[in-house]
Amino acid sequence: SSDADAPALYKITGNPNWNNPDGYAKRSVVVYVDGNDNWCVQTGTQIEGARNSAEPYAELCSPTDANDNVPSDAVEGMTLELVGANLKGTMYTPGGAESGEPVGDAHIGLERITEEVWCTDDDRNNAPEADKDENGNPYWCVGEWYEWLGGSNTAQFGSNKGAFALSIVEPGDYRLRVEVPWNWSNPEVELAPFTVDFTVASGNGCVVGNTDPENCDVSGIIDPAFTPVPDTALYAGEYPSPTLSGTLYDKDGTAVVGGGWLSVHNATTGEWITGSGTVWNGARKGRFAVSLDEGTYNVEFHPNWENRDAGVRNVVSGVTVTSAGIIDPAFDYDGGCPEGTSTTDQDTCLRSPAIDGPVLYRADDCDDASCAEPMPWAHAEALSCTSTTISRDNCQTWVDWGNTEDDGVLKMALDDGSYLLRVFPNWDLKQTREMELEVVVAGGVMTECAYGFGGPCLDAEGAFSADFDAVPPNVFIRVEGVGGHTVDSSRYVIIESCDASNCSGTNEELGRYLARYSTSESKPRLDLYLSFGDDDHNDN
């Protein structure tokens, strides 16, 4: 029973018991309550992943005195029937059904994989043919979309420990996302999360719109970590042995970091490969584990978003994995921990920030420095320099990035050297060009910071502090209608860099795009700072 009486849609999910010996899958239903003791079940939503988009709500229960979706039967209750699962089996530690142990309370998420296209006509018309797929869409605006359908936990104890049950009712491409139990406590066995991608074919009753799992055949999944059990309709899932495992520590190498996360990228292409979090709490707090195929990777270690004082991202570059699924013994894994830290496996420490301070801005209606406030979600990129002279010509190698996040504070770790730091605004708060800051790092801390036009980007104590409004404008643009009439709506102003050879004529695009700004009725004038010699061009 439920006391829900506020007019709204409610999703109700029935789950099997923890041991689930009969292998049922959970069932969900969406119910509308109208606030007058009337309710009804939304048809077509009694499956896992149930969702509803019907509007307006007033049309959901008809007539108004209906108590369920069949008003004539005078039924005042609802029966939620669990469905028989068609994807069932048991999860094991490395070794599988032969030598592994069942893993209880592991979460298995189910996702539907579909192709997502967000290309515009301009994308299709302007992209080179070599960069398009068979449908004429550029590769950069086509990708996979993972729709969360729900999931299930494996049975926690008893003779059925480790068993899972899921229901799939429609054909398509799917992914199982298998996580490590949050309370896993066996210090002798490390588990790494993994995914299984598979396709359910269309046939018989397994068609779009089907709601009965018995009509869908999910046999034939082929994956090293997910194998059929002979002479049954069950699968044996096996956690892979981790390639990379250890504990994440703070910048001082003393406190473990729970709720941190790591992201693994192909070292050559930068492609994201996989990711995982560190254990939030308990005896294994701060532990991480990932399984990787043969290749070379860059691994990013991030702090818990709620504790940025623990340190900033540390990147371990060039991690080489052999065909045997282990880190190449010739690769010297350096977790970047302070000298004297006791480490094992691939223990890693966060880094101390060389740049640590606010990025400031002022609202458009305020010219007083006293109203400057931190800008959340500004973005910064650091370019390393080939000499101590900081300029665009000498500083062209991208090395790192950072965001200010909600607090408006920028934290970045940089090796000793000279950098051109480009700080981009959050356009929802202020439309202006990026700042270019000249930064010197020595001994792991920032020793110098100056705006590109001159003047320090430091606060009264000498710490980093950059203000978008400290950059003096040198270009003023006022947008007016014909004859000087006021423009009563917003207008875009696009700035492009060009030189004498391409700043004349009527071409739509005269030079290299720099930035776009918008005016409004209350602010028809733009005050901008444009530097001289932007990428060997004069800004015009």
C-alpha positions in Angstrom: 0.0 0.0 0.0 1.1 3.6 -0.5 0.0 7.0 0.9 1.1 8.8 -2.3 -1.7 11.4 -2.9 0.0 14.3 -4.5 -1.0 14.7 -8.2 1.9 13.1 -10.0 3.3 10.0 -11.8 4.8 7.4 -9.6 7.0 4.4 -10.7 6.5 1.3 -8.6 8.9 -1.6 -8.8 8.4 -5.0 -7.5 11.6 -6.9 -6.7 12.1 -10.7 -6.0 13.5 -11.6 -2.6 17.3 -11.5 -2.0 17.9 -15.1 -2.7 15.5 -15.3 -5.7 15.6 -19.1 -6.1 13.1 -19.1 -8.9 15.0 -16.6 -11.0 12.3 -13.9 -11.4 13.1 -10.5 -12.9 11.8 -7.4 -11.2 8.7 -5.6 -12.7 7.9 -1.9 -12.9 4.7 0.0 -13.5 3.9 3.7 -13.8 0.9 4.9 -11.9 -0.9 8.2 -12.1 -2.5 9.7 -8.9 -4.8 12.6 -9.5 -5.1 14.0 -6.0 -8.8 13.0 -5.5 -8.2 9.4 -4.5 -8.3 8.3 -8.1 -5.4 6.5 -9.7 -4.8 4.5 -12.8 -2.0 2.3 -14.3 -0.4 3.6 -17.5 -0.7 0.9 -20.1 2.4 -0.4 -21.9 4.8 0.4 -19.1 4.7 -2.8 -17.0 8.3 -3.8 -17.9 11.7 -3.1 -16.5 12.8 0.4 -17.5 9.2 1.6 -17.4 8.8 5.2 -18.2 6.0 7.5 -19.3 5.8 10.7 -21.4 2.0 11.0 -21.8 0.6 14.5 -21.2 -1.6 16.1 -20.0 -2.0 14.2 -16.8 -5.8 14.9 -16.8 -6.3 12.5 -19.6 -4.6 9.6 -17.9 -7.5 8.5 -15.6 -10.9 8.5 -17.3 -13.6 8.6 -16.1 -12.6 10.7 -13.1 -13.9 8.1 -10.6 -11.7 5.3 -12.0 -9.5 3.5 -9.5 -7.4 1.6 -12.0 -7.0 1.2 -15.7 -10.2 -0.9 -16.0 -12.8 1.4 -14.3 -15.7 -1.0 -14.9 -14.3 -3.8 -12.7 -14.5 -1.9 -9.4 -11.1 -3.1 -8.4 -9.4 -0.9 -5.8 -6.0 -2.6 -5.7 -3.3 -3.4 -8.2 -1.5 -6.7 -8.8 2.2 -6.4 -9.9 3.3 -9.7 -11.3 7.0 -10.4 -11.5 8.1 -11.7 -14.8 10.1 -14.8 -15.7 13.6 -13.9 -16.6 15.1 -15.0 -19.9 18.7 -13.9 -19.1 19.8 -15.8 -16.0 23.0 -17.2 -14.5 25.6 -16.8 -11.8 28.5 -14.3 -11.3 31.9 -15.8 -10.2 35.3 -14.5 -9.1 38.2 -15.1 -11.6 38.2 -18.8 -12.4 34.6 -18.9 -13.2 32.3 -21.8 -12.5 35.3 -24.2 -12.4 37.4 -22.7 -9.7 35.9 -19.3 -8.8 33.4 -18.4 -6.0 29.9 -17.0 -6.5 29.8 -13.2 -6.0 26.8 -12.0 -4.0 25.3 -8.5 -4.1 27.0 -7.5 -7.4 25.0 -5.1 -9.5 24.4 -5.9 -13.2 23.0 -2.9 -15.2 21.2 -3.4 -18.5 21.5 -0.8 -21.2 20.2 -0.6 -24.8 22.7 0.6 -27.4 21.4 2.7 -30.2 22.9 5.0 -32.7 22.5 8.7 -32.0 22.7 11.3 -34.8 23.0 15.0 -34.0 24.2 16.2 -37.4 22.9 19.5 -38.9 22.5 20.2 -42.6 25.6 22.4 -42.4 27.5 19.4 -41.0 26.4 17.2 -43.9 27.0 19.9 -46.6 30.4 21.1 -45.5 32.1 17.9 -44.3 34.5 16.2 -46.7 33.1 13.0 -48.2 36.0 11.0 -46.7 34.7 12.0 -43.2 31.1 10.7 -43.8 29.5 7.4 -43.0 27.3 5.4 -45.5 24.3 7.7 -44.6 26.2 10.9 -45.4 26.6 11.9 -41.8 30.0 13.2 -40.6 31.6 10.8 -38.1 31.9 13.5 -35.5 28.2 13.9 -35.1 27.3 10.2 -34.9 27.7 8.1 -31.9 26.4 5.4 -29.7 23.7 6.2 -27.0 23.4 3.9 -24.0 19.8 4.0 -22.6 19.6 2.8 -19.0 16.9 0.1 -18.7 17.5 -1.0 -15.2 19.3 -3.9 -13.6 19.5 -6.4 -10.8 21.7 -7.4 -7.9 23.0 -11.0 -7.6 21.6 -13.1 -4.8 23.5 -12.2 -1.7 23.6 -15.5 0.2 22.4 -19.1 0.4 22.6 -21.9 -2.2 21.6 -19.4 -4.9 24.4 -16.9 -4.0 25.6 -15.0 -7.1 22.5 -15.7 -9.2 21.1 -13.0 -11.4 17.9 -12.7 -13.4 17.1 -10.1 -16.1 14.3 -9.8 -18.6 14.7 -8.6 -22.2 11.6 -8.2 -24.3 12.6 -6.5 -27.6 15.3 -7.2 -30.2 18.3 -4.8 -30.3 21.8 -4.2 -29.2 22.4 -4.4 -25.4 25.2 -3.9 -22.8 25.5 -5.5 -19.4 27.5 -3.3 -17.0 28.8 -5.5 -14.2 30.0 -3.7 -11.1 32.0 -4.8 -8.1 29.9 -5.2 -4.9 30.3 -2.1 -2.7 30.9 -4.3 0.3 33.4 -6.7 -1.3 35.9 -7.6 1.4 38.0 -10.5 0.3 41.6 -9.1 0.4 42.9 -12.1 -1.5 40.8 -11.6 -4.6 40.6 -8.3 -6.5 37.6 -7.8 -8.8 37.5 -5.4 -11.8 34.2 -4.2 -13.3 33.5 -5.2 -16.9 30.9 -4.9 -19.6 29.4 -7.4 -22.1 27.9 -6.3 -25.4 25.5 -8.5 -27.3 22.7 -8.5 -29.8 19.2 -10.0 -29.4 17.8 -10.9 -32.9 14.3 -10.3 -34.1 12.2 -13.3 -34.6 9.1 -15.2 -33.6 7.5 -13.1 -30.9 10.6 -11.1 -30.1 9.6 -7.9 -31.9 9.4 -4.2 -31.0 6.4 -3.8 -28.7 6.7 -7.2 -27.1 6.3 -7.4 -23.3 6.8 -11.1 -22.7 10.4 -12.2 -22.0 9.6 -15.8 -23.0 9.2 -14.6 -26.6 12.8 -13.4 -26.8 15.7 -15.8 -27.3 18.9 -14.4 -25.6 21.0 -17.5 -26.2 24.2 -17.2 -28.2 26.0 -14.5 -26.2 29.7 -14.9 -27.0 32.1 -13.2 -24.6 35.1 -14.5 -22.6 33.6 -13.2 -19.4 30.1 -14.5 -20.1 29.8 -18.1 -21.2 26.8 -20.5 -21.6 26.5 -23.3 -19.1 26.3 -26.6 -21.1 22.9 -28.2 -21.3 21.1 -25.3 -19.6 19.7 -21.9 -20.5 22.1 -20.2 -17.9 25.2 -18.2 -18.2 28.3 -18.2 -16.0 29.7 -14.6 -15.6 33.3 -14.3 -14.6 35.0 -11.2 -13.3 38.3 -10.7 -15.1 41.6 -10.4 -13.1 42.5 -6.8 -12.9 45.4 -5.4 -14.9 45.7 -2.3 -12.9 44.8 -2.2 -9.2 45.8 -0.3 -6.1 44.8 2.4 -3.7 44.3 6.1 -4.5 45.8 8.5 -1.9 45.6 12.2 -1.5 48.4 14.6 -2.5 50.3 14.0 0.7 50.2 10.2 0.4 48.5 9.8 3.8 44.7 9.6 3.4 42.9 7.2 1.0 40.5 8.8 -1.4 37.0 7.2 -1.5 34.7 8.2 -4.2 37.5 9.2 -6.6 37.6 7.9 -10.1 39.9 6.9 -12.9 39.6 7.2 -16.7 41.7 5.2 -19.1 42.5 6.5 -22.6 44.4 5.1 -25.6 47.8 6.7 -25.4 48.0 7.3 -29.2 44.5 8.4 -30.2 43.2 9.7 -26.8 40.1 7.6 -27.2 38.3 6.8 -23.9 38.6 3.1 -23.2 37.1 2.5 -19.7 36.7 4.0 -16.3 36.0 3.0 -12.7 35.5 4.6 -9.3 37.4 4.0 -6.1 35.6 2.3 -3.2 33.7 4.9 -1.2 34.2 3.5 2.3 34.8 0.4 4.4 37.9 -1.7 4.7 38.6 -1.3 0.9 38.1 2.5 0.8 40.1 4.0 -2.0 40.7 0.7 -3.9 40.5 0.7 -7.7 40.8 -2.0 -10.3 40.4 -2.1 -14.1 41.0 -4.9 -16.7 42.7 -3.8 -19.9 43.6 -5.5 -23.2 47.0 -5.4 -24.8 48.0 -1.8 -25.6 49.4 1.4 -24.3 47.3 3.7 -22.1 47.2 7.0 -20.3 45.4 6.7 -17.0 43.8 9.7 -15.3 43.2 9.6 -11.5 40.6 12.1 -10.2 39.6 13.2 -6.7 36.2 12.9 -5.2 34.2 15.8 -6.5 33.2 16.7 -3.0 36.7 17.0 -1.7 38.9 18.9 -4.1 41.3 19.7 -1.2 42.6 16.1 -1.5 44.5 17.0 -4.6 44.1 17.3 -8.4 44.1 14.9 -11.2 47.2 12.8 -11.7 47.9 11.3 -15.2 50.1 8.2 -15.4 51.2 8.1 -19.1 52.3 5.2 -21.3 51.1 2.3 -19.2 51.9 -0.7 -21.4 49.9 -3.9 -21.2 51.1 -7.1 -22.7 49.1 -9.8 -24.5 49.0 -11.7 -21.2 46.9 -8.9 -19.7 49.6 -7.7 -17.3 51.6 -4.5 -17.1 54.9 -4.9 -19.0 57.6 -5.5 -16.4 59.8 -3.1 -18.3 57.3 -0.3 -17.6 58.2 1.6 -14.4 54.9 2.5 -12.9 55.2 5.8 -11.0 52.1 6.7 -9.0 53.5 10.2 -8.2 53.4 9.8 -4.4 55.6 11.9 -2.1 58.9 10.4 -1.2 58.6 8.1 1.8 55.0 7.0 1.0 54.6 3.2 1.5 52.9 1.8 -1.7 52.1 -1.5 -3.2 50.6 -2.7 -6.6 49.8 0.4 -8.6 49.0 2.7 -5.7 48.7 6.3 -6.9 48.6 9.7 -5.3 46.8 12.8 -6.4 49.0 15.8 -7.3 49.4 19.1 -5.4 48.1 22.0 -7.5 50.6 24.5 -8.9 47.7 26.8 -9.8 45.1 27.2 -7.0 42.8 30.2 -7.0 39.6 31.9 -8.2 38.6 32.9 -11.7 36.6 36.1 -11.3 34.0 38.0 -13.4 31.6 40.8 -12.9 28.0 41.0 -14.0 27.3 43.1 -17.1 25.6 45.8 -15.1 28.5 46.2 -12.7 31.8 48.0 -13.4 33.0 48.0 -9.8 35.8 45.5 -8.9 34.1 45.0 -5.5 31.3 43.0 -7.1 33.7 40.5 -8.8 32.7 36.9 -7.9 34.1 33.5 -8.7 33.0 32.0 -12.0 31.9 28.4 -11.8 32.7 26.1 -14.7 35.2 28.2 -16.5 37.6 26.1 -18.5 41.4 26.4 -18.8 44.1 24.9 -21.0 47.8 25.0 -20.5 50.3 25.2 -23.4 54.0 24.5 -22.6 56.7 26.8 -23.9 59.9 25.9 -25.6 61.8 28.7 -23.9 61.4 31.1 -21.0 59.8 33.6 -23.4 56.1 33.1 -23.2 54.3 33.8 -26.5 52.0 32.0 -28.9 54.9 31.2 -31.1 56.9 29.5 -28.3 53.9 27.9 -26.5 52.0 25.6 -28.7 52.1 22.1 -27.0 48.9 21.3 -25.2 49.7 19.6 -21.8 46.7 19.8 -19.5 43.3 21.2 -18.8 41.1 22.1 -15.8 37.8 23.5 -14.8 36.8 25.8 -11.9 33.8 23.6 -11.0 31.0 25.0 -8.7 33.3 27.0 -6.4 34.8 29.0 -9.2 38.3 27.9 -8.1 40.8 26.7 -10.7 43.2 23.9 -9.5 45.8 22.5 -11.9 49.0 20.6 -11.4 51.9 21.5 -13.8 55.5 20.4 -14.0 58.2 23.0 -13.6 58.4 25.2 -16.7 56.8 28.1 -18.5 53.2 28.0 -19.8 50.6 30.0 -21.7 47.4 29.5 -19.8 44.2 30.1 -21.8 41.1 30.6 -19.6 37.7 30.4 -21.3 34.6 31.9 -19.7 31.3 30.2 -18.8 29.2 31.7 -21.5 26.0 31.4 -19.5 27.6 34.0 -17.1 29.7 36.2 -19.3 30.3 36.4 -23.1 33.9 37.5 -23.6 37.1 36.2 -25.1 39.4 33.9 -23.3 42.2 35.3 -21.1 45.8 34.5 -21.9 48.0 34.2 -18.8 51.7 33.8 -18.7 52.6 31.4 -15.9 55.9 30.1 -14.5 56.0 27.0 -12.3 59.1 26.2 -10.2 59.4 23.6 -7.4 55.8 22.5 -8.1 54.3 25.9 -7.3 53.4 28.9 -9.4 56.0 31.6 -9.0 54.8 34.1 -11.7 51.5 34.9 -13.3 50.8 37.9 -15.6 48.1 38.8 -18.1 49.2 38.8 -21.7 48.8 42.5 -21.9 50.8 43.0 -18.7 50.0 43.2 -15.0 50.0 40.4 -12.5 47.2 37.8 -12.1 47.8 37.5 -8.4 45.9 38.5 -5.2 47.2 40.6 -2.4 49.0 37.5 -0.9 50.6 36.6 -4.2 48.3 33.6 -4.9 46.7 33.0 -8.3 43.6 35.1 -9.0 42.5 35.9 -12.5 39.7 38.4 -13.4 38.1 38.5 -16.8 37.3 42.2 -16.2 40.9 43.0 -15.5 41.6 42.7 -19.2 41.0 46.3 -20.6 38.9 46.5 -23.7 40.5 47.9 -26.8 37.6 47.4 -29.3 34.1 48.9 -28.9 31.3 47.7 -31.1 27.8 49.2 -31.0 24.9 47.5 -32.9 22.3 49.8 -34.2 19.5 49.7 -36.8 19.4 51.7 -40.0 19.6 55.4 -39.2 20.8 54.8 -35.7 17.6 53.2 -34.5 17.8 51.1 -31.3 17.9 47.4 -31.9 15.2 45.9 -29.8 16.4 42.3 -29.8 19.6 40.3 -29.4 22.1 40.2 -32.3 25.2 38.0 -32.8 28.6 39.6 -33.5 31.2 37.2 -34.9 34.9 38.0 -34.7 37.3 36.4 -37.2 41.0 37.0 -37.6 42.3 37.9 -41.0 45.0 39.8 -42.8 45.1 42.2 -45.7 44.7 39.4 -48.3 41.5 38.0 -46.9 39.7 40.9 -45.1 38.1 42.3 -48.2 35.3 41.1 -50.4 31.9 39.7 -49.5 32.9 36.2 -48.5 30.7 34.8 -45.7 33.9 33.6 -43.9 36.8 36.0 -44.2 39.2 34.4 -41.8 39.7 32.1 -38.9 36.8 32.1 -36.4 37.7 33.6 -33.0 34.6 34.1 -31.0 30.9 35.0 -31.1 29.1 37.4 -28.8 25.5 38.5 -28.5 24.0 41.9 -27.7 20.7 42.7 -26.2 18.3 45.7 -26.0 19.7 46.6 -22.7 23.3 46.2 -23.8 23.7 47.1 -27.5 27.5 47.8 -27.1 30.3 45.2 -26.9 33.6 46.1 -25.2 36.2 43.6 -26.3 39.9 42.9 -25.9 41.5 41.7 -29.1 45.2 41.0 -29.2 47.5 41.9 -32.0 48.9 39.2 -34.2 46.5 36.4 -33.3 48.1 33.3 -34.9 50.0 35.5 -37.4 46.9 37.5 -38.3 45.7 40.9 -37.2 42.4 40.8 -35.5 39.8 43.0 -37.3 
